[in-house]
């Protein structure tokens, strides 16, 4: 039985669900422009965001163990593609998506009203939307690479 492959896939599904789901929730609430709602959901996102690196890097660890336990060649083209896509996802998640939610949270916390200029700039900042789109494109690409195993 491919126990470590199963644990890798399960942990990665959990990581994507937590990170992607929490971010979609933030975007939905930002769409309402409700200051109190944004403050609340950004606080919840902060709690969820602490789990994301743990889940992704636990999944990575299970994947690395699976490579060696299952006898995969760690330099197969599909694995090399997966490494690059994973690293890209980590960078987008930390720098773009996490940065956007952090700026949004600070602006919402300091805003005295929904008309506050910094708050308005944060809720209309398109970097969060672009980061979310890139995140899901990377997820789709990783799933494709892991299932199809191109160039193998």
N, C-alpha and C positions, 0 to 999 in steps of 0.2 A: 504494500500500500504506500502511496506517495504522501505520507503524513506531512512532511515539511512543505511540499507543494500546496497541499490543502491549507495548511496554516498560513502560508504566504498569501494565497488568494483570499482567504477569509479576512485576514487582517487588513489587506489592501482595500477590500470592499468596505470594511468598517471605516477605514481612514477616509476614503472618498465620500462615503455617506455623511460622516460627521463634518468634514470640511466643506464639501459642496452644499450640503443641506443647510448648514448654518449660514453660509454666505448667501444662498438664495433667499433665506429668510430676511437677512439684512437688506438685500436689494428690494424685496417686496415692501418692507416697512419704509425704506427711504422713498419709494415711489409715492407713499402717502403724504410725505413731508411733515408728518406728525412728530414734533420735537420730543414729547414725552415718550412716545412709542419707540423712537430711534434711540433715545437714552437707554430705555429698558432692554431692547433687543441687542444693542451693542454690548451691554453688560453681560447678557447671556452668552453672546458670541465670545467674549473674553474667556469665560469659563470653558466653553467648548474648544476654543482655540488652544488651550493648554494640552488637550488630548491629542490634537492633530499630529504634532511631531512625534510623540510617543507611538502612535499607531503606525504612521508611515515608516518610521525607522525600525519598529518591531517587524513590520512586514518585509522591509528590506533585509533585516537579519535572517528571517525565515527563508527568504529567497536565496540569500547567499549560502545558507546551510543546505538548502534543497539542491543547489547547483552541484555541490560536492557529494552529498549523500546519494543523489540520483545519478551521478556520473555525467552530468552535462559538461560540455566544453564551455568554460566561462568566456571564451573568445568567439563563440558563434555569432554571426552577424546579427541575428535577431536579439541576442542578449546585449550586444554592444549598442544597438538601437534603443533597447529598453533602458540601459544605463543613462544614455544621453537624454531621453525623454523624461526619465525620473528626475534627473538633476535639473532639467529645465523647469519641471513642475515645482520642485522645491524652491527654486529661485523666484518664479512667478508668484507662488503662494506667499513667500516671506516678504519679497520686496514690493510687489504690486498690490496683491489682494490684502495682505496684512497691513501694509502701509496705508492703503486707502481706508480700511476700517479704523485704524488708529487715528488718522486725521479726522475722520468723521466723528469718532467718539470724543476727541478733544474739543472739536468745534461745537458739538451738541451739548457737552458738559458746561462749556463756558458761555453758551448763548443765553441771553436774557429773554429773547423772543425769537419766533421763527423768521423775523425780518433781519436778524443779525447777518452782517455781510460775510463773516467767516463761515457761519452755518450754511448760508445759501451757496457759497463757493464749494463747500464740502458735499452737499447733497446733489449738486449739479456736475461734480467732477466725474468725467467719463472714464478715468483710469480704472475705477472699480468695475465698471461694466466690461471694459476691454479685458481686464484681468480674468474676470469670470468666464468670458467667452474662450480665452486662451486656455484656461484651466480645463474646460470641458473638451476642447479640441485635443489637448495633450492626453486626457484620459481616453478618448476614443482612439487615438494613435497607439497608446500603450496596449489597449485591449486588442487592437488589430495585430500588432507586432507579436503579442504573447500567444495569440491563437493561430495566426497564419504562418508565423515564423518565416518571414520573407528572406530570400537569399540563402536559405539553408538546404 
